[in-house]
Each structure stands twice: as structure tokens, then as C-alpha cells.
Amino acid sequence: MSNDDLLHFEDLDPGQVFPLGPKHVTADEIIGFAMEFDAQPMHLDAEAGRNSILGGLAASGWHTCSMMMRMMADSYLLRMAAEGAPGIDYVKWKKPVLAGDVLSGETRVLDSRQSKSRPGIGIVSFRHELRNQRGETVLESENPIMLRLRSPEEARP
């Protein structure tokens, strides 16, 4: 994709929405992620998950964040002139993500501003929400993303 085809800072407006998912969550991927990154019993064993407050084999919250990141990349990030993110403002895991769940949701542009310290860069704030197949919110998150300006020569000083 050429630079001209990418979405730049100027192309994003508050209220703009990008769809996320759907993503079917399998027991095998929950266990695989947990074995490598979060080896707690409720993420490794269905019986342990059922005996926990989570109610079944549950994805790690970090796994849920990773799945959301992939959905973001597939939906819009790979089509943007993105330069990364300076951090995450917050993440809330609202409900367990269980084996068999189907996740979907959206990312909404909250606001944007040009960077004071990096000419040619804009900072766009996003809010993300993932829901399961029952419409229950399982994750909410907000973070800024740095994007190149399409016309950096017109950047405010």
C-alpha cells in the first residue's frame, strides 16, 4: 500500500467508527497463550476454570488484549500512517472471555491534536470496546495513537 493510500491524521474525525471482529475464541488458543504467557490454572484447564469465579476455561486478560490488537490491525491499523502509540490510558476487563465465545466490537475516534514536540505527527485518541456473542462488554480500552500528517508542511508550529 502506498503512502498516498494510507489514512493519515487529517483523515480521522471524532465519532468515526471502525468495526472489530468477529473473532471465535478456541480452547486451544486460550491454553496455548496461557502456557507461554499467563500460566494460571483457570487459563490452562477447563475444570479449574469452572471452579474459579470465571466459570469456565477463560482467556487471560492479556490474551484478550492481544486478540483486540489483531482485530485493530485487521480493521484499520494496517491502513494507517501510524507511528505507534505512546501508551494505554486504561484497560478494563469487564467479563471473562470463555472458550467458544465470539468477540466483536468497535473502535471510535474520540479526539485529535497535532503534536507539539513532533512536527508532522498528530495524536488521535481512540476508545475500543469488545463484546461477546451475547452483547456483553468484555473489554474496554482507551489509548492515543501517533499518525503522520498527510501534509506535514502545513503543520501548526
Secondary structure, DSSP 8 states (H G I E B T S, - for coil): --GGGSB-GGG--TT-EEEEEEEE--HHHHHHHHHHH---HHHH-HHHHHTSTT-SSB--HHHHHHHHHHHHHHHTGGGB-B---S--SEEEE-S--BTT-EEEEEEEEEEEEE-SSSTTEEEEEEEEEEE-TTS-EEEEEEEEEEEE-S-GGG---
